Each structure stands twice: as C-alpha cells, then as structure tokens.
Amino acid sequence: MKLNTHEFYKLRDFMYQRFGINLSQKQQLIEGRLGNVLEKRGFKSFSDFISHMEADHTGEDVSLVVAKLTTNFTYFYREEQHFEFLRNVALPELVPRISDGNLSIWSAGCSSGEEPYTIAMFLNDYFGGDKHGLDTRILATDISDKVLGIAGSGVYRGEHMTKMPKEWYRKYFSRIQGDEYEVVPQIKKEVIYRKFNLMEPEFRFKKKFHIVFCRNVMIYFDEPTRRKLARKFYDAILPGGYLFIGLSETLIRSEAGFEYVQPSIYRKKGRGNY
Ligand SMILES: C[S@@+](CC[C@H](N)C(=O)[O-])C[C@H]1O[C@@H](n2cnc3c(N)ncnc32)[C@H](O)[C@@H]1O
C-alpha cells in the first residue's frame, strides 16, 4: 500500500500532537511497517485508515500505529548500573526519610513489563519479604494496549531473561512449558499496570514519586517534547527523588531543573522528609 505525501503529513502530525512521536524522517518506515498490516485488516488506503483512526474512540487504531512504528524492545535487568545505584545510594538515602510507609516508584513507558517486574524483584531482594513494612508497589504505565496485555499476563520467553541474576529463575518465575516462564504471584501483585499517555498536558497523580524510571522512551521525542516531559517529571518527583533515563539518552539539565548525578541519573533538588 502506498503512502502519499498528504497522507504522510496527516499521520505524522497526528502522532506528534497526540504522542510527541517524531516521524518526520520516517515516510518509508510507515509505508513498510504499516502498509501490509492495514491491507490485511481490509483498509483500502492510508486515507481510509486515517479517517477510521480519527473517529475511533477505542484507541485500537492508535495502539496499532504505536506498536508498529515504535519499538517495544526491553528485557529483564536492563541497564544494571541503575540497580547498583539504587542499592548503594538512592535507597539508603531515601528509605530512612519515609514516614508514611510508602516508597513510590513509577515505571513510565514500561513496555511489556520486564522493567517494573525487575524493579519489584530487585526490591524483594533488597528488603527481604516483609519490605520493612513498606508499601513498595510500583506504578507501571504505557500507551500501548498490546504490551500492557503481555505485562499483565507476566509470561516471558527465556531470551528476555538472560541478563538477570541466575537465581531469579528459581525465585521469581515458574516454568510453564519449554522456554516460557511466568512471574510468580508474589511479584505480580507488586506492580499496578495502567494505560497512560506521557503527552498528557499535566500529570495528575495523587502522590509524588521517590523514583521515576523513564528509560528508552524519550528517544522517539524531539527536543521541545523531551524538555516538556522532563518538566512534568520534575513536578511529579519529591524533593531529593530520582529520575532514571536510558543510558544512551541525555537531559538538558538546566531546563529541567534536575541535578546531574551520573550519566542517565538525575536528582530533584532538595531533601524532603516523606
Ligand atoms: C523501548 S520501550 C522501553 C521499555 C523500558 N522502559 C526499557 O527501558 O526497557 C519504549 C516504550 O515507550 C512507550 N511509549 C512511546 N510513546 C509513549 C507515550 N507517548 N506515552 C506512553 N508510553 C509511550 C512505547 O509504547 C514502548 O513500550
């Protein structure tokens, strides 16, 4: 199926305005990745699909575009420096200052769940089973229904698990069959999945977060979008709290107001008691 220039501009503008996803250089990618799928679904042209998508309130069409044009690539224990930092610096610093019994962590752009489950497993190792009486449930959000479905099921293939500590196979998974493993209920209940678009003009959460992970998500966004997003994260994080981004990403610190700690780790100024 061919994508003409007018259709390309329409789709590009829609994706940018709704999701901050910058597809300006991606005309061929869109035609290649989306064309066949749309044909199979019975659309006659890209225009036909775009009209359908504009009228669609279920979010299904949009979800399809996001799934085809962005990568959901992720795996357990990705960027382990972040977990070292949590163990050695962030948690020893933050936890003693918590008085309301909540350690609040958000995995923003969680894809199929490997990241938030890794955090939950890591916390279980760090605190031990009773978590010192803390509620450490993790909020995990993504825009794509497809990946959230996988995350909720908690079923993974071994290829997503090769980087994690070996004992985790036994501790946190049960083998279903062959190369398929399911996250144990004790860890599943530690993660709350929600559909959430990071392009929402404001983040209205009941509580602010001690730690936000938004790793390998901003790669799709252009600089003004990244800057706005960093500002919203800043407002959503408690004083002294942390933002972790992907190791290959950077933030323009002065704009965002964060203190730079080390590559891909930023801290909100201040030192709160929570
Ligand atoms: C490459 S995955 C990163 C997964 C995980 N954070 C990691 O580092 O392994 C990027 C995820 O960002 C999500 N995403 C892209 N744009 C988004 C938006 N506007 N709002 C919420 N999630 C978005 C995609 O659906 C995808 O699942």
The ligand as an SDF file (V2000), in Angstrom:
LIG
                    3D

 27 29  0  0  0  0  0  0  0  0999 V2000
   11.7430    0.7540   24.0610 C   0  0  0  0  0  0  0  0  0  0  0  0
   10.3720    0.6440   25.1730 S   0  0  0  0  0  0  0  0  0  0  0  0
   11.2310    0.8950   26.7070 C   0  0  0  0  0  0  0  0  0  0  0  0
   10.8380   -0.0900   27.7730 C   0  0  0  0  0  0  0  0  0  0  0  0
   11.5900    0.0150   29.0920 C   0  0  0  0  0  0  0  0  0  0  0  0
   11.4020    1.3150   29.7090 N   0  0  0  0  0  0  0  0  0  0  0  0
   13.0690   -0.2830   28.9080 C   0  0  0  0  0  0  0  0  0  0  0  0
   13.8910    0.6270   29.0260 O   0  0  0  0  0  0  0  0  0  0  0  0
   13.3920   -1.4250   28.6440 O   0  0  0  0  0  0  0  0  0  0  0  0
    9.5410    2.2100   24.9190 C   0  0  0  0  0  0  0  0  0  0  0  0
    8.0780    2.2260   25.3410 C   0  0  0  0  0  0  0  0  0  0  0  0
    7.6080    3.5850   25.3670 O   0  0  0  0  0  0  0  0  0  0  0  0
    6.2410    3.5810   25.0300 C   0  0  0  0  0  0  0  0  0  0  0  0
    5.7940    4.9270   24.6210 N   0  0  0  0  0  0  0  0  0  0  0  0
    6.1190    5.6070   23.5000 C   0  0  0  0  0  0  0  0  0  0  0  0
    5.4780    6.7990   23.4610 N   0  0  0  0  0  0  0  0  0  0  0  0
    4.7280    6.8710   24.5990 C   0  0  0  0  0  0  0  0  0  0  0  0
    3.8330    7.8590   25.1250 C   0  0  0  0  0  0  0  0  0  0  0  0
    3.5760    8.9990   24.4870 N   0  0  0  0  0  0  0  0  0  0  0  0
    3.2510    7.5960   26.3290 N   0  0  0  0  0  0  0  0  0  0  0  0
    3.5000    6.4440   26.9810 C   0  0  0  0  0  0  0  0  0  0  0  0
    4.3270    5.4820   26.5320 N   0  0  0  0  0  0  0  0  0  0  0  0
    4.9330    5.6850   25.3420 C   0  0  0  0  0  0  0  0  0  0  0  0
    6.1590    2.5550   23.8990 C   0  0  0  0  0  0  0  0  0  0  0  0
    4.8290    2.0530   23.7580 O   0  0  0  0  0  0  0  0  0  0  0  0
    7.1700    1.4800   24.3590 C   0  0  0  0  0  0  0  0  0  0  0  0
    6.5380    0.4180   25.0190 O   0  0  0  0  0  0  0  0  0  0  0  0
  1  2  1  0
  2  3  1  0
  2 10  1  0
  3  4  1  0
  4  5  1  0
  5  6  1  0
  5  7  1  0
  7  8  2  0
  7  9  1  0
 10 11  1  0
 11 12  1  0
 11 26  1  0
 12 13  1  0
 13 14  1  0
 13 24  1  0
 14 15  1  0
 14 23  1  0
 15 16  2  0
 16 17  1  0
 17 18  1  0
 17 23  2  0
 18 19  1  0
 18 20  2  0
 20 21  1  0
 21 22  2  0
 22 23  1  0
 24 25  1  0
 24 26  1  0
 26 27  1  0
M  CHG  2   2   1   9  -1
M  END
$$$$
